[in-house]
Amino acid sequence: MIKRLYSSWHIADQGERSADKLFTSLDDEIFYIIHHLRISSDYHKTQLAGEIDFLVFTRLGLMVIEVK
């Protein structure tokens, strides 16, 4: 069961929409998914800000997904 912690309507990028649709096929386990998570720039030398496209929580751990 997929538990999205976001609304699919807010996804503007086509690649991210495609990835969001693929998550529906992962229905055999419980997944919690966060979309467009902002991250701090305190530890990066050149970038002012960053974001994670999808952060997926599973029983085995975390997955950070960057969609291109």
Secondary structure, 3 states (H helix, E strand, C coil): CEEECCCHHHCCCHHHHHHHHHHCCCCCCCEEEEEEEEECCCCCCCCCCEEEEEEEEECCEEEEECCC
